[in-house]
Amino acid sequence: MLKQQQRSCERASVVVSPMDDNGRMELRDVETDETYEVVDYIDDELATKLGSLSAGEAVELELLAGAESGVFGAVRVNASGPSARFQ
């Protein structure tokens, strides 16, 4: 599980690769066009919500930086849904 003392950030992103069986998903930051992975979740409810997202859906996440560069844990979803789609 996530450690609360890690630095957090918020990112408006687009799902590049939906969550796989190992709980990893790839997203692209809409401002920087940088891709990154979410590999951990604050709880099962958040993991389930993010696991339901499809490629192209937009999501705004509060994230905690992981030990590896480009790898994050999700703390909270601020906005998402099929009405918010990008290519």
Residue frames as a rotation matrix with the C-alpha (Angstrom) as fourth column:
MET 1
0.573 0.820 0.000 0.00
0.820 -0.573 0.000 0.00
0.000 0.000 -1.000 0.00
LEU 2
0.298 -0.402 0.866 0.94
0.372 -0.786 -0.493 3.62
0.879 0.469 -0.084 -0.38
LYS 3
-0.311 -0.470 -0.826 3.02
0.950 -0.178 -0.257 5.54
-0.026 -0.864 0.502 2.11
GLN 4
0.681 0.731 -0.043 1.41
0.732 -0.682 -0.002 8.80
-0.031 -0.030 -0.999 3.18
GLN 5
0.392 -0.573 -0.720 4.70
0.209 -0.707 0.676 10.72
-0.896 -0.415 -0.157 3.51
GLN 6
-0.387 -0.530 0.755 5.46
0.847 0.120 0.518 10.57
-0.365 0.839 0.403 -0.23
ARG 7
-0.765 0.047 -0.642 5.16
-0.189 -0.970 0.155 13.73
-0.616 0.240 0.751 -2.37
SER 8
-0.032 0.834 0.551 1.79
0.694 0.416 -0.588 14.05
-0.720 0.363 -0.592 -4.09
CYS 9
-0.884 -0.118 -0.452 0.79
-0.225 -0.740 0.634 15.72
-0.409 0.662 0.628 -7.34
GLU 10
0.207 0.958 0.200 -2.31
0.030 0.198 -0.980 16.03
-0.978 0.209 0.012 -9.50
ARG 11
-0.863 -0.485 -0.141 -2.38
-0.157 -0.009 0.988 15.11
-0.480 0.875 -0.068 -13.17
ALA 12
0.389 0.883 -0.261 -5.02
-0.583 0.017 -0.812 15.45
-0.713 0.468 0.522 -15.85
SER 13
-0.671 -0.728 0.138 -4.39
-0.469 0.562 0.681 12.37
-0.574 0.392 -0.719 -17.96
VAL 14
0.345 0.670 -0.657 -5.65
-0.933 0.319 -0.164 10.08
0.100 0.670 0.736 -20.66
VAL 15
0.379 -0.152 0.913 -5.65
-0.291 0.917 0.274 6.29
-0.878 -0.369 0.303 -20.34
VAL 16
-0.159 -0.526 -0.835 -3.17
-0.987 0.061 0.149 4.83
-0.027 0.848 -0.529 -22.85
SER 17
-0.528 -0.009 -0.849 -3.36
-0.153 0.985 0.084 1.21
0.835 0.174 -0.521 -21.65
PRO 18
0.476 0.784 0.399 -6.18
-0.602 -0.040 0.798 0.14
0.641 -0.619 0.453 -19.30
MET 19
0.049 -0.430 0.902 -5.34
-0.960 0.230 0.162 -1.63
-0.277 -0.873 -0.401 -16.06
ASP 20
-0.169 -0.188 -0.967 -3.91
-0.565 0.823 -0.061 -5.11
0.808 0.536 -0.246 -16.62
ASP 21
0.592 0.454 -0.666 -4.24
0.138 0.758 0.638 -8.21
0.794 -0.469 0.386 -14.42
ASN 22
-0.175 -0.755 -0.632 -1.28
0.887 0.157 -0.434 -7.04
0.427 -0.637 0.642 -12.31
GLY 23
0.512 0.496 -0.702 -2.91
0.775 -0.619 0.128 -3.68
-0.371 -0.609 -0.701 -11.55
ARG 24
-0.547 -0.740 -0.391 -0.67
0.406 -0.643 0.650 -1.62
-0.733 0.196 0.652 -13.83
MET 25
0.595 0.659 0.459 -2.06
0.746 -0.241 -0.621 1.01
-0.299 0.712 -0.635 -16.16
GLU 26
-0.583 -0.801 0.131 -0.35
0.777 -0.503 0.379 3.49
-0.238 0.323 0.916 -18.46
LEU 27
0.606 0.753 -0.255 -1.51
0.665 -0.656 -0.357 7.08
-0.436 0.047 -0.899 -18.72
ARG 28
-0.324 -0.647 0.691 -0.45
0.867 -0.494 -0.056 10.18
0.377 0.581 0.721 -20.66
ASP 29
-0.299 0.131 -0.945 -0.33
0.586 -0.757 -0.290 13.62
-0.754 -0.640 0.150 -19.04
VAL 30
0.510 0.605 0.612 -2.47
0.849 -0.239 -0.471 15.97
-0.139 0.760 -0.635 -21.18
GLU 31
0.922 -0.180 -0.343 -0.24
-0.153 -0.983 0.103 19.00
-0.356 -0.042 -0.934 -20.51
THR 32
0.114 -0.990 -0.082 3.23
-0.712 -0.139 0.688 17.51
-0.693 -0.020 -0.721 -20.96
ASP 33
0.598 0.220 -0.771 2.39
-0.732 0.541 -0.413 14.52
0.326 0.812 0.485 -23.22
GLU 34
-0.562 -0.810 0.170 4.57
-0.788 0.460 -0.409 12.44
0.253 -0.364 -0.896 -20.84
THR 35
0.374 0.648 -0.663 3.52
-0.306 0.762 0.571 8.83
0.875 -0.011 0.484 -20.23
TYR 36
-0.594 -0.498 0.632 3.64
-0.767 0.112 -0.632 7.22
0.244 -0.860 -0.448 -16.80
GLU 37
-0.365 0.412 -0.835 2.42
0.148 0.911 0.385 4.13
0.919 0.017 -0.393 -14.97
VAL 38
0.034 0.413 0.910 0.10
-0.970 -0.206 0.130 3.78
0.241 -0.887 0.393 -12.01
VAL 39
-0.355 -0.318 -0.879 1.00
-0.221 0.942 -0.251 0.62
0.908 0.106 -0.405 -10.12
ASP 40
-0.781 0.098 -0.617 -0.53
0.604 0.368 -0.707 1.06
0.158 -0.924 -0.347 -6.65
TYR 41
-0.150 0.857 0.492 -3.82
0.068 -0.488 0.870 2.30
0.986 0.164 0.015 -5.21
ILE 42
-0.623 -0.094 0.776 -4.84
-0.672 -0.443 -0.593 3.75
0.399 -0.892 0.213 -1.86
ASP 43
-0.401 0.524 0.751 -7.69
-0.496 0.565 -0.659 1.21
-0.770 -0.637 0.033 -1.58
ASP 44
-0.709 0.158 0.687 -9.62
0.486 0.815 0.314 -1.46
-0.510 0.557 -0.656 -3.49
GLU 45
0.377 0.918 -0.127 -12.49
0.559 -0.334 -0.759 0.94
-0.739 0.215 -0.639 -4.30
LEU 46
0.361 -0.336 -0.870 -10.15
-0.576 -0.814 0.075 3.29
-0.734 0.474 -0.487 -6.17
ALA 47
-0.734 -0.660 0.160 -8.48
-0.323 0.547 0.773 0.37
-0.598 0.515 -0.614 -7.96
THR 48
-0.316 0.715 0.624 -11.90
0.724 0.607 -0.328 -0.89
-0.613 0.348 -0.709 -9.11
LYS 49
0.626 0.569 -0.534 -12.92
0.158 -0.763 -0.627 2.56
-0.764 0.308 -0.567 -10.34
LEU 50
0.050 -0.694 -0.718 -9.70
-0.785 -0.472 0.401 3.03
-0.617 0.544 -0.568 -12.30
GLY 51
-0.743 -0.324 0.586 -9.87
-0.023 0.887 0.462 -0.55
-0.669 0.330 -0.666 -13.56
SER 52
0.146 0.895 0.421 -13.14
0.638 0.240 -0.732 0.27
-0.756 0.376 -0.536 -15.30
LEU 53
0.361 -0.056 -0.931 -11.56
-0.448 -0.886 -0.120 2.97
-0.818 0.460 -0.345 -17.49
SER 54
0.682 -0.079 0.727 -10.94
0.615 0.599 -0.513 2.30
-0.395 0.797 0.457 -21.18
ALA 55
-0.472 -0.862 0.187 -8.21
0.798 -0.327 0.506 3.58
-0.375 0.388 0.842 -23.48
GLY 56
-0.530 0.179 0.829 -8.88
0.525 -0.698 0.487 7.21
0.665 0.693 0.276 -24.42
GLU 57
0.595 0.784 -0.177 -10.81
0.617 -0.305 0.725 8.13
0.515 -0.541 -0.665 -21.28
ALA 58
-0.172 -0.596 0.784 -9.71
-0.148 -0.772 -0.619 11.21
0.974 -0.222 0.044 -19.39
VAL 59
0.624 0.293 -0.724 -9.08
0.650 0.320 0.689 11.12
0.434 -0.901 0.009 -15.67
GLU 60
0.181 -0.565 0.805 -7.72
-0.460 -0.772 -0.438 13.59
0.869 -0.291 -0.399 -13.15
LEU 61
0.585 -0.060 -0.809 -5.77
0.522 0.791 0.319 11.83
0.621 -0.609 0.494 -10.43
GLU 62
0.594 -0.557 0.580 -4.03
-0.797 -0.508 0.328 12.75
0.112 -0.657 -0.745 -7.24
LEU 63
0.717 -0.431 -0.548 -0.86
0.132 0.855 -0.501 10.66
0.685 0.287 0.670 -7.28
LEU 64
0.750 -0.626 0.213 2.03
-0.371 -0.131 0.919 9.78
-0.548 -0.768 -0.331 -5.01
ALA 65
0.366 -0.711 -0.600 5.45
-0.845 0.016 -0.534 9.47
0.389 0.703 -0.595 -6.61
GLY 66
0.996 -0.054 -0.070 6.93
0.072 0.952 0.296 5.98
0.051 -0.300 0.953 -6.46
ALA 67
0.431 -0.902 0.013 10.53
0.056 0.041 0.998 4.99
-0.900 -0.430 0.068 -5.89
GLU 68
-0.357 -0.502 0.788 11.03
0.806 0.261 0.531 4.58
-0.472 0.825 0.311 -9.66
SER 69
-0.733 0.057 -0.678 10.84
-0.292 -0.927 0.237 7.50
-0.614 0.372 0.696 -12.07
GLY 70
-0.656 0.529 -0.538 7.56
-0.665 -0.067 0.744 7.53
0.357 0.846 0.396 -14.01
VAL 71
-0.443 0.500 -0.744 5.80
0.438 0.845 0.307 5.19
0.782 -0.190 -0.593 -11.57
PHE 72
-0.665 0.301 0.684 3.03
-0.603 -0.757 -0.253 6.38
0.441 -0.581 0.684 -9.27
GLY 73
-0.758 0.573 -0.312 0.39
0.653 0.652 -0.386 5.30
-0.018 -0.496 -0.868 -6.78
ALA 74
-0.411 0.709 0.574 -3.15
0.103 -0.589 0.802 6.68
0.906 0.388 0.169 -7.08
VAL 75
-0.968 0.071 -0.239 -4.70
0.227 -0.141 -0.964 8.38
-0.103 -0.987 0.121 -4.07
ARG 76
-0.169 0.943 -0.288 -7.88
0.229 -0.246 -0.942 9.94
-0.958 -0.225 -0.175 -5.44
VAL 77
-0.521 0.172 0.836 -9.81
0.843 -0.050 0.535 10.43
0.134 0.984 -0.119 -8.69
ASN 78
-0.720 0.246 -0.649 -10.96
0.070 -0.905 -0.420 14.02
-0.690 -0.348 0.635 -9.13
ALA 79
0.203 0.803 -0.560 -12.86
-0.723 -0.262 -0.639 13.53
-0.660 0.535 0.528 -12.41
SER 80
-0.888 -0.432 0.159 -13.41
-0.191 0.659 0.727 10.83
-0.419 0.615 -0.668 -15.00
GLY 81
0.017 0.946 0.325 -15.99
-0.014 0.325 -0.946 9.29
-1.000 0.011 0.019 -17.23
PRO 82
-0.167 -0.050 0.985 -16.94
0.863 0.476 0.170 8.42
-0.477 0.878 -0.036 -20.79
SER 83
0.862 0.496 0.103 -17.98
0.488 -0.759 -0.431 12.02
-0.136 0.421 -0.897 -21.46
ALA 84
0.610 -0.743 -0.276 -14.33
-0.628 -0.665 0.404 13.01
-0.484 -0.073 -0.872 -21.07
ARG 85
0.621 -0.377 0.687 -12.52
0.531 0.847 -0.016 11.29
-0.576 0.375 0.726 -23.94
PHE 86
0.404 -0.598 -0.692 -9.36
-0.705 -0.685 0.181 12.22
-0.583 0.415 -0.699 -25.80
GLN 87
0.985 -0.170 -0.004 -7.37
0.121 0.716 -0.687 10.62
0.120 0.677 0.727 -28.59
